[in-house]
Amino acid sequence: MAGDGYKGGLTPEGKFGCLIGSLIGVPTGMCLLLADALGDCVPDSPCHKDFLLHVLLPSVGVAVVLGLAAWWIAKTYRGDAH
């Protein structure tokens, strides 16, 4: 009965999804941050506003979508082999 407790840790699918989400999400965020910082501004217009809307939310969105897709693909192809 001692081995029936919580085993802890992520599933292999979860690890794969987090890895793919991180490997794609972080560079996407860096590229968007660089583009936002180096972008030219139109005269008489507020410049470099909405970091959250233009950089952070798209980066998180890409990471979440790709992470969930990778998790689903890994779970689908793993099948009943676990």
C-alpha positions as CSV (number, residue, x, y, z in Angstrom):
1,M,0.0,0.0,0.0
2,A,3.0,2.3,0.3
3,G,3.3,2.7,-3.4
4,D,-0.3,3.8,-4.0
5,G,0.3,7.5,-3.1
6,Y,0.7,10.5,-5.4
7,K,3.6,9.9,-7.8
8,G,4.0,13.6,-8.8
9,G,5.5,15.1,-11.9
10,L,4.1,16.0,-15.3
11,T,3.1,13.5,-17.9
12,P,5.3,13.1,-21.0
13,E,2.7,14.9,-23.1
14,G,2.6,17.8,-20.7
15,K,6.4,18.1,-20.7
16,F,6.4,18.0,-24.5
17,G,3.7,20.7,-24.7
18,C,5.5,23.0,-22.3
19,L,8.8,22.6,-24.1
20,I,7.3,23.4,-27.5
21,G,5.3,26.3,-26.1
22,S,8.4,27.7,-24.4
23,L,10.7,27.2,-27.4
24,I,8.3,29.0,-29.7
25,G,6.7,31.5,-27.3
26,V,9.9,33.1,-25.9
27,P,11.5,33.9,-29.3
28,T,8.1,35.1,-30.6
29,G,7.9,37.5,-27.6
30,M,11.5,38.7,-28.1
31,C,10.9,39.4,-31.8
32,L,7.7,41.3,-31.0
33,L,9.4,43.2,-28.3
34,L,12.2,44.1,-30.6
35,A,9.8,45.2,-33.4
36,D,7.8,47.3,-30.9
37,A,11.0,49.0,-29.6
38,L,12.5,49.7,-32.9
39,G,9.4,50.6,-34.8
40,D,9.1,54.1,-36.2
41,C,6.5,56.5,-34.9
42,V,4.2,58.7,-36.9
43,P,4.6,62.4,-35.9
44,D,2.1,63.7,-33.4
45,S,1.1,60.2,-32.4
46,P,1.6,58.4,-29.1
47,C,4.5,56.0,-29.6
48,H,5.2,52.5,-28.3
49,K,2.0,52.2,-26.3
50,D,0.1,49.1,-25.3
51,F,3.0,46.6,-24.6
52,L,0.4,44.2,-23.2
53,L,-1.8,44.3,-26.3
54,H,1.0,44.3,-28.9
55,V,3.7,42.1,-27.4
56,L,2.6,40.1,-24.4
57,L,-0.8,38.8,-25.4
58,P,0.2,37.6,-28.8
59,S,3.3,35.9,-27.4
60,V,1.3,34.1,-24.7
61,G,-1.4,33.3,-27.2
62,V,1.1,31.7,-29.6
63,A,2.8,29.8,-26.8
64,V,-0.5,28.5,-25.4
65,V,-1.9,27.4,-28.7
66,L,1.3,25.6,-29.8
67,G,1.8,24.1,-26.4
68,L,-1.8,22.7,-26.4
69,A,-1.4,21.5,-29.9
70,A,1.9,19.7,-29.1
71,W,0.3,18.2,-26.0
72,W,-2.7,16.9,-28.0
73,I,-0.4,15.5,-30.8
74,A,1.8,13.8,-28.3
75,K,-1.2,12.3,-26.4
76,T,-2.7,11.2,-29.7
77,Y,0.4,9.4,-31.0
78,R,1.3,8.0,-27.7
79,G,-1.9,6.0,-27.7
80,D,-2.2,3.2,-25.1
81,A,1.5,2.6,-24.8
82,H,1.7,4.1,-21.3
